């Protein structure tokens, strides 16, 4: 068994290294980071393909301002939780922080506050110019607000940060850069970007009981589509207590929360905005395909066998084998689902049609997962950028390694096929700039489709919201152009 687990873990490490560099269509960032480096290393601790930079940062401190919310705390990625015994992630964090101290001399400090206070506290820091912090870690909406005010450093303009390497999330750079500038992003220094990635789970016992086709094989054969998922789910529904009502005591083919429809839209290959040749966002919903996707989703969420409810309701239902499939974030794999008696598998979101180029997974980084940036109030930007690069690079074979150890070996992802699915999921993610910058209210509209599918009419929504969306996008672009030229 230990040998099997070791093989699965090794495969996961390679998958993670590949996934971090596999997002296509990288932005034309300015500065030295304009190329695409080959993936020559993994996070398994093998010899580094590049020499580490020589630097003496003794007396410096990476002062981090982050989040102290219940679900998305920053501190567990930064400092070890000493009250937790035998914690794999904490052990890796201790190793990372001590290695950075021994080899580069700098210390690490963390200060946090709630999301409700985070933005005002950050702005006060910037206005005071006290240089109290040299790294901000917050939700995407807050980082976006600061970036529009010229309050974050353009990381792409610094030679000491290697934005094309596997320890930086290439999907976040591709989707969140503006005019080739990278003001915030994510990478191996954080686990929240993985945790808040949306995926599908299937209960293996429920799948066997209902004679379901092997979902892994459907993915491998490029047959994992929304229509196929509906075909499987629509006939799997049992009124357990024979009361004629469909509630949380009954059995279904698919369980999900309202966020599912937002995620499914992006899983279909559609987006609210696309980048033009100048790396600027443009509204992209006025297509026949986008309208067809919404209609298909409406059909899906009104079908028998599909049950939409709150996350707190559907999670225990899935654990009790009341559904074959469940849509939710990857964090559930290492938290609640790892306690299941039944084995489960993880899958990417289905394609809209088999001709779609990639399976795509949405990242909930507007309010959930964290992104990072360096404030312009920092008194030594060069040192801060270098410390961020070193911190993130070393996190790739420590924090991320520990995360995968927990996910793969601690009764979570339990087979090699799921590891391959993780590779697919993490290698083709979308960070929705429209959500993060609040352009046109499209997040809310897409989010509401699952709970109220009959009310979703994309043509009327475009008619009502297009002008506002275009104005919102242009206001953001104008804000950036005012200080980036």
Number of C-alpha atoms within 10 A of each C-alpha: 6 8 8 12 17 14 13 23 23 20 16 27 24 17 21 27 24 22 23 24 24 23 20 12 12 21 26 19 24 16 14 15 21 16 14 13 13 12 16 12 17 22 26 18 12 9 10 11 10 8 7 9 10 8 12 12 17 13 9 16 18 19 19 22 24 27 25 18 14 7 11 22 21 25 19 15 21 23 19 19 16 11 8 9 9 9 14 18 23 24 18 22 24 17 17 23 20 16 14 18 16 12 13 19 16 18 18 17 13 16 14 20 17 16 20 10 11 21 19 12 16 21 16 12 17 20 11 11 15 12 15 15 24 24 24 24 24 33 24 27 22 21 28 24 17 20 21 20 14 17 21 25 21 23 24 23 16 18 14 19 22 20 26 21 22 26 27 23 24 28 27 26 27 23 23 29 24 24 22 23 22 24 26 25 25 24 29 26 26 25 21 25 25 22 19 22 24 28 29 22 26 22 22 19 16 24 21 12 9 15 10 14 11 11 19 19 12 15 19 12 10 18 19 23 22 22 19 15 20 21 15 20 24 17 15 20 19 16 14 15 11 9 9 8 11 18 15 17 13 18 25 29 27 29 30 25 21 20 25 28 26 22 25 28 26 25 29 26 21 18 18 22 19 17 19 10 9 11 20 18 24 15 17 13 18 13 10 8 14 19 15 13 21 21 16 16 25 21 14 22 23 17 15 17 24 24 25 22 17 12 17 9 14 23 21 15 19 27 20 15 20 25 28 27 28 27 29 24 21 23 20 17 24 20 14 13 22 22 14 17 12 15 19 26 22 28 25 25 29 27 27 25 17 16 10 14 11 18 25 28 28 25 26 27 25 24 16 22 25 29 27 24 26 24 28 18 21 22 15 12 18 14 19 21 22 19 26 21 20 18 21 22 23 22 26 26 21 27 28 28 24 20 19 25 21 21 23 25 19 16 18 24 24 19 18 18 17 21 27 18 21 22 23 24 26 29 26 22 28 25 25 24 25 24 20 21 21 19 24 23 15 18 20 13 17 22 19 18 23 27 20 14 19 13 11 18 15 19 13 10 12 16 10 12 16 17 12 15 22 16 14 18 23 16 14 20 16 14 15 18 13 11 10 13 7
